[in-house]
Amino acid sequence: MPAHVIDSRIFRDLYGTPEMRAIFDDTHLVGCWLDVESALARAQASLGIIPEAAAEEISRRASAEAIDLDALREGTDLVGYPILPLVRQLAALCEGEAGRYVHWGATTQDIMDTANVLQLREALELFERDLGALIQLLVRKAQQYKNTVMAGRTHGQHALPVTFGFKVAVWVDELRRHAERLEQLRPRLLRCQFAGAAGTLASLGEDGWAVHQALADGLGLAPARITWHTARDGFGEFVAVCGLLAATLGKMANEVATLQGTELGEVEEPFVPGKGSSSTMPQKRNPIQCEAVIGIARLVVHKVPAMLTAMMPEHERAMGEWHVEWDLVPHTCLLTGAALRHSLAIFDDLVVNVDAMRRNLDRTEGFILAEAVMMRLAEFIGRQRAHDLVYEACLLAIQGENSLRSSLLQVPEVAAVLSEEDIDDLLDPTNYIGLAPGVVDAITNED
């Protein structure tokens, strides 16, 4: 029985995606290790360090399908790391003298770190594809609803009118910043690791840096300026950005789930028969996909401090901190990828109930426009006095269970400067959405 939801046949598509699982699958991981080993052999052959024929034979034999994974597991249990038993298998597969040149001058962490970078390059491509699609989807939603007035809420209460498109545009701007972060971290993350046992490349002497450069070129990675065996900020930044992205996705999903509540009913995640059903309450349409994103987001966010603690090894090699990454980095990618996929599904066919938005906007019978009235009154009597008068009118309305309009008309100082028509105009929420539509245009036209 799987010990983790990532591997569960029941839960795995809730907490991951087939594409992302394929990147971190055992066979693909072994293939990445072998890609590094074969690229290393070719790089060294190109510099005359090992025979060309040996590099060709190593590359020909470096196939994950040829590796006995059970034997590799047993060797890993014994050694504590997988590369030594992998190298022994690869060397044994090679004909002639080629096997003696496998892993020439390398250390285990060189191979594993560089392979992890190859995996993360693939994961980044999926993130960027799905995040880009989500941003474009939300841009269209923001434009579609840029004039759709709804109640803006602060501290759980009506604040001022906003538009639904404005709310979505805030998400767009935030997600774009995450896309920028993913792009900006690429040169700091996608770097080759080849530094030898203590990071000095002593095993290759004067040829060390040339091999490093050739290996990086062969894998399409940037060369590192110096070893990063114990400088884990590249992975730390990657996990932190995943945490930021997941937190935003979780916030968005929580907003949808909250607005879907019975008392509001303003938006609803896409529904198909049976989705979000309750085992005992037939009427329920639970925001189940939003709940998945909310839960996943919390899991990703909690990975960040664990990764930061793994950035504090001592001396020239980690003593256990590195092992944290082996679990944490793949899971971060799987969970973040799942959150993006769920978010795409939620917002692609999001149900927007414009009538409910207007109905909820009118529930407080004008209270949400109190600031509008105050600011107009302030032109005649000053801001503080205007605030106090509108505050008194609000108290009158609450105590007498009246509308704000009727209470305002009972305040002589208000009635002296504002007509009924003025008050009606001020209490029309469509007249007090500020710069919202224009801001939506500015945000969505950036592309």
C-alpha positions in Angstrom: 0.0 0.0 0.0 1.5 3.4 -0.9 2.6 5.4 2.1 2.0 8.8 0.5 -0.9 10.4 -1.5 1.6 11.3 -4.3 2.0 7.6 -5.0 -1.5 6.4 -4.2 -3.6 5.1 -7.2 -6.6 6.7 -5.5 -5.2 10.1 -4.6 -2.3 10.7 -7.0 -4.2 12.7 -9.6 -5.6 15.0 -6.9 -2.1 15.7 -5.6 -0.1 15.6 -8.9 -0.3 15.3 -12.6 0.8 12.5 -14.9 3.2 14.8 -16.7 4.9 15.9 -13.5 5.0 12.4 -12.1 6.8 11.2 -15.3 9.5 13.7 -14.7 10.2 12.4 -11.2 9.5 8.7 -12.0 12.3 6.4 -10.9 13.1 5.3 -14.4 13.3 8.9 -15.6 15.5 9.9 -12.6 17.9 7.0 -13.4 17.8 8.2 -17.0 18.8 11.7 -15.9 21.7 10.3 -13.9 22.9 8.3 -16.9 22.5 11.3 -19.2 24.9 13.1 -16.9 27.3 10.2 -16.8 27.3 9.8 -20.6 27.6 13.6 -21.2 30.5 13.6 -18.8 32.2 10.8 -20.8 31.7 12.7 -24.1 33.0 15.9 -22.6 36.1 14.2 -21.4 36.6 12.4 -24.7 36.4 15.7 -26.6 39.2 17.0 -24.5 41.3 13.9 -24.9 41.0 12.8 -21.3 39.4 9.4 -22.0 39.3 7.5 -25.2 36.7 8.4 -27.8 35.7 4.8 -28.1 35.1 4.5 -24.3 32.8 7.6 -24.4 30.8 6.1 -27.3 30.4 2.8 -25.5 29.4 4.5 -22.2 26.8 6.6 -24.0 25.5 3.5 -25.9 25.0 1.6 -22.7 23.7 4.4 -20.6 20.0 3.5 -20.8 17.7 3.3 -17.8 16.0 0.3 -19.3 19.2 -1.6 -18.9 19.5 -0.9 -15.2 18.3 -3.5 -12.7 16.3 -1.2 -10.3 16.0 -3.9 -7.6 19.8 -4.3 -7.5 20.1 -0.5 -7.6 17.7 -0.3 -4.6 19.7 -2.9 -2.7 23.0 -1.1 -3.5 21.5 2.2 -2.4 20.4 0.7 0.9 23.9 -0.6 1.5 25.9 2.4 0.3 23.5 5.1 1.3 23.6 6.8 -2.1 22.5 5.4 -5.5 25.4 6.5 -7.8 28.1 4.1 -6.8 25.8 1.0 -7.4 24.6 2.7 -10.6 28.2 3.3 -11.8 29.0 -0.4 -11.1 26.1 -1.5 -13.2 26.9 0.8 -16.1 30.6 -0.2 -16.0 29.6 -3.8 -16.1 27.4 -3.2 -19.1 30.2 -1.6 -21.1 32.3 -3.8 -23.3 36.1 -3.8 -23.4 37.9 -1.2 -21.3 35.2 1.4 -21.5 33.7 0.6 -18.1 36.9 1.8 -16.3 36.2 5.4 -17.5 32.7 5.7 -16.2 32.3 8.5 -13.6 35.9 9.7 -14.3 36.8 12.4 -11.8 33.2 12.9 -10.6 31.6 12.6 -7.2 28.1 11.3 -6.4 26.7 14.8 -5.7 27.9 16.1 -9.1 25.7 13.5 -10.8 22.7 13.8 -8.6 22.6 17.6 -8.4 23.0 18.0 -12.2 20.3 15.3 -12.8 18.0 17.1 -10.4 18.6 20.3 -12.4 17.6 18.5 -15.6 14.4 17.4 -13.9 13.7 20.9 -12.7 14.2 22.3 -16.1 11.4 20.1 -17.3 9.2 21.0 -14.4 9.8 24.7 -15.0 8.5 24.2 -18.6 5.3 22.7 -17.3 4.9 25.5 -14.7 5.5 28.2 -17.2 3.1 26.6 -19.7 0.2 26.2 -17.2 0.8 29.5 -15.4 0.8 31.3 -18.7 -2.4 29.7 -19.7 -4.0 30.6 -16.4 -2.9 34.2 -16.7 -4.4 34.5 -20.2 -7.6 32.9 -19.0 -7.9 35.3 -16.1 -7.1 38.3 -18.4 -10.2 37.4 -20.4 -12.3 37.0 -17.3 -11.1 40.4 -16.0 -12.1 42.1 -19.2 -15.4 40.3 -19.4 -16.4 41.4 -15.9 -14.6 44.8 -15.6 -17.9 46.6 -15.2 -19.7 44.0 -13.1 -20.3 45.7 -9.8 -20.1 43.7 -6.6 -19.5 44.3 -2.9 -15.9 44.8 -1.9 -15.4 43.3 1.5 -12.9 44.1 4.3 -12.9 42.2 7.6 -15.7 40.1 6.3 -18.1 43.1 5.9 -19.2 45.3 3.0 -16.6 48.0 2.4 -17.1 49.7 -1.0 -18.3 48.6 -4.4 -15.7 47.0 -6.7 -16.0 45.0 -9.9 -15.5 41.3 -10.3 -13.1 42.1 -13.1 -11.1 44.3 -10.8 -10.8 41.5 -8.3 -9.6 39.1 -11.1 -7.1 41.8 -12.3 -5.5 41.8 -8.9 -4.9 38.1 -9.3 -3.5 38.6 -12.8 -1.0 41.1 -11.7 0.2 38.9 -8.8 0.5 35.8 -11.0 2.5 37.7 -13.5 5.0 38.6 -10.8 5.3 34.8 -10.1 5.9 34.2 -13.8 8.7 36.8 -13.7 10.2 35.1 -10.6 10.2 31.7 -12.4 11.9 33.3 -15.4 14.4 35.2 -13.3 15.5 32.2 -11.2 16.4 30.1 -14.3 20.0 31.3 -14.5 20.5 30.7 -10.8 18.9 27.3 -10.9 19.8 25.7 -14.2 23.5 25.3 -13.5 25.8 22.3 -13.9 27.3 20.7 -10.8 30.7 19.2 -11.5 33.3 19.9 -8.8 34.7 16.6 -7.5 35.0 15.3 -4.0 35.6 18.5 -2.1 34.6 21.0 -4.8 38.1 21.7 -6.1 38.2 19.4 -9.1 41.6 18.1 -7.9 41.0 14.7 -9.6 41.3 16.3 -13.0 44.0 18.8 -12.3 44.3 21.6 -15.0 41.6 20.0 -17.1 38.9 20.3 -14.4 37.4 23.6 -15.5 37.4 22.6 -19.2 35.5 19.4 -18.4 33.0 21.3 -16.3 32.4 23.8 -19.2 32.1 21.0 -21.8 29.7 19.0 -19.6 27.5 22.1 -19.0 27.5 22.8 -22.8 26.6 19.2 -23.6 23.6 19.3 -21.2 22.4 22.8 -22.2 23.1 24.1 -18.7 25.1 27.1 -17.5 28.4 26.4 -15.9 28.8 27.1 -12.2 31.4 29.7 -11.2 32.3 27.5 -8.2 31.0 24.4 -6.5 27.5 24.6 -5.0 27.6 21.3 -3.1 26.8 23.2 0.1 25.4 26.4 -1.5 21.8 25.4 -1.9 20.2 28.8 -2.6 19.3 27.9 -6.1 17.0 25.1 -4.9 16.0 27.2 -2.0 14.8 30.0 -4.2 13.0 27.6 -6.5 11.0 26.1 -3.6 10.3 29.5 -2.1 8.9 30.7 -5.5 6.7 27.6 -5.6 5.5 28.5 -2.2 4.6 32.0 -3.3 2.8 30.7 -6.4 0.9 28.1 -4.4 -0.1 30.7 -1.8 -1.6 32.9 -4.5 -3.4 30.0 -6.0 -4.7 29.0 -2.6 -5.9 32.5 -1.9 -7.8 32.6 -5.2 -9.4 29.2 -4.6 -10.4 30.3 -1.1 -12.0 33.4 -2.5 -14.1 31.3 -4.9 -15.1 28.8 -2.2 -16.1 31.7 0.1 -18.1 33.5 -2.6 -19.8 30.1 -3.5 -21.2 29.9 0.0 -25.0 29.7 0.3 -25.4 33.1 1.8 -23.4 34.8 -1.1 -23.7 32.6 -4.1 -21.8 35.0 -6.3 -19.5 32.6 -8.1 -19.3 28.8 -8.3 -16.6 26.4 -9.5 -17.6 24.5 -12.6 -20.1 21.7 -11.9 -20.7 18.3 -13.4 -23.2 15.8 -12.0 -21.7 14.1 -9.0 -18.9 16.6 -8.5 -18.6 17.9 -4.9 -21.4 15.6 -3.7 -22.0 14.8 0.0 -22.3 11.2 1.1 -25.3 12.2 3.3 -26.7 15.6 2.1 -28.1 15.3 -1.4 -28.4 19.0 -1.9 -24.7 19.8 -1.5 -22.4 21.1 -4.2 -19.2 21.4 -2.3 -16.4 23.5 -3.9 -14.2 20.4 -4.0 -11.7 21.5 -6.5 -11.1 24.8 -4.6 -10.7 22.7 -1.5 -8.0 20.7 -3.2 -6.0 23.8 -4.2 -6.4 25.3 -0.7 -5.1 22.1 0.9 -2.3 21.6 -1.6 -1.2 25.3 -1.2 -0.7 24.8 2.5 1.4 21.7 1.9 3.6 23.6 -0.6 4.0 26.6 1.7 5.1 24.3 4.5 7.9 22.9 2.3 9.6 26.3 2.2 10.9 26.4 5.8 12.1 22.8 5.5 14.0 23.7 2.4 15.6 26.7 4.1 16.8 24.5 7.0 18.3 22.2 4.4 20.4 25.2 3.2 22.6 25.0 6.4 25.1 22.2 6.0 28.5 22.3 7.5 32.0 22.1 5.9 32.2 20.9 2.2 29.3 18.4 2.2 25.9 18.1 3.8 25.3 15.7 6.7 21.7 14.8 6.2 20.5 18.2 4.9 20.8 17.0 1.3 18.5 14.1 2.0 15.7 16.6 2.7 15.8 17.8 -0.9 15.3 14.3 -2.3 11.8 14.2 -0.8 11.0 17.9 -0.7 11.9 19.1 -4.2 10.0 16.4 -6.2 6.9 16.8 -3.9 7.0 20.5 -4.3 6.9 20.2 -8.0 4.1 17.6 -8.0 2.0 19.6 -5.6 2.5 22.9 -7.3 1.8 21.4 -10.7 -1.5 19.9 -9.3 -2.5 23.3 -7.9 -2.0 24.9 -11.3 -4.0 22.2 -13.1 -6.9 22.5 -10.6 -6.8 26.3 -10.9 -7.1 26.1 -14.7 -10.1 23.8 -14.4 -11.7 26.1 -11.8 -11.4 29.4 -13.7 -11.9 28.1 -17.2 -15.6 27.6 -16.7 -16.1 29.6 -13.5 -19.8 30.4 -13.0 -20.3 34.1 -12.3 -23.7 35.0 -10.8 -24.1 38.7 -11.7 -27.7 38.8 -10.2 -26.4 37.5 -6.9 -23.7 40.1 -6.8 -26.2 42.9 -7.3 -28.6 41.4 -4.8 -25.9 41.2 -2.1 -24.7 44.7 -3.0 -28.1 46.0 -2.2 -28.6 44.0 1.0 -27.3 46.8 3.3 -29.7 49.3 1.7 -27.0 51.9 0.8 -24.6 51.4 3.7 -21.9 50.4 1.3 -22.0 53.9 -0.2 -21.5 55.7 3.1 -18.1 56.9 2.1 -19.5 58.4 -1.2 -22.0 60.4 0.8 -19.3 61.5 3.3 -16.9 62.7 0.6 -19.6 64.8 -1.1 -20.8 66.3 2.2 -17.1 67.1 3.0 -17.1 69.5 0.1 -19.6 71.7 2.0 -18.9 71.1 5.7 -15.4 69.5 5.9 -14.4 65.9 6.1 -14.6 65.3 9.9 -18.0 66.9 10.3 -19.3 65.0 7.3 -17.9 61.7 8.7 -19.7 62.3 12.0 -23.0 63.1 10.3 -23.0 60.1 8.1 -22.0 58.0 11.1 -25.0 59.3 12.9 -27.2 58.6 9.9 -25.9 55.0 9.8 -26.7 54.6 13.5 -30.2 55.9 12.9 -30.7 53.5 10.1 -29.5 50.5 12.1 -31.6 51.4 15.2 -34.7 52.1 13.2 -34.1 49.4 10.6 -34.3 51.9 7.9 -32.3 52.5 4.7 -29.4 54.8 4.8 -31.3 57.0 2.3 -34.2 57.6 4.6 -31.9 58.3 7.6 -29.8 60.8 5.7 -32.9 62.8 4.8 -33.7 63.0 8.5 -30.4 64.8 9.3 -31.0 68.5 8.8 -27.4 69.4 8.0 -27.4 66.7 5.2 -30.8 67.7 3.8 -29.6 71.4 3.7 -26.9 70.7 1.1 -27.9 67.4 -0.6 -31.2 66.9 -2.5 -33.0 63.6 -2.7 -31.7 63.3 -6.3 -28.2 63.9 -5.0 -28.5 61.2 -2.4 -30.0 58.7 -4.9 -27.1 59.4 -7.2 -24.6 58.9 -4.4 -26.2 55.7 -3.3 -26.0 54.1 -6.8 -23.1 51.7 -6.5 -22.3 51.8 -10.2 -21.3 55.5 -9.7 -18.7 54.7 -7.1 -16.3 52.1 -8.5 -13.5 54.5 -8.8 -10.8 53.6 -11.3 -11.6 49.9 -11.4 -12.5 49.6 -15.1 -9.5 51.6 -16.3 -7.2 49.7 -14.0 -8.5 46.5 -15.5 -7.8 47.8 -19.0 -4.3 48.8 -18.0 -3.5 45.4 -16.4 -5.1 43.3 -19.2 -3.6 45.2 -22.0 0.0 44.6 -20.9 0.2 41.5 -23.1 
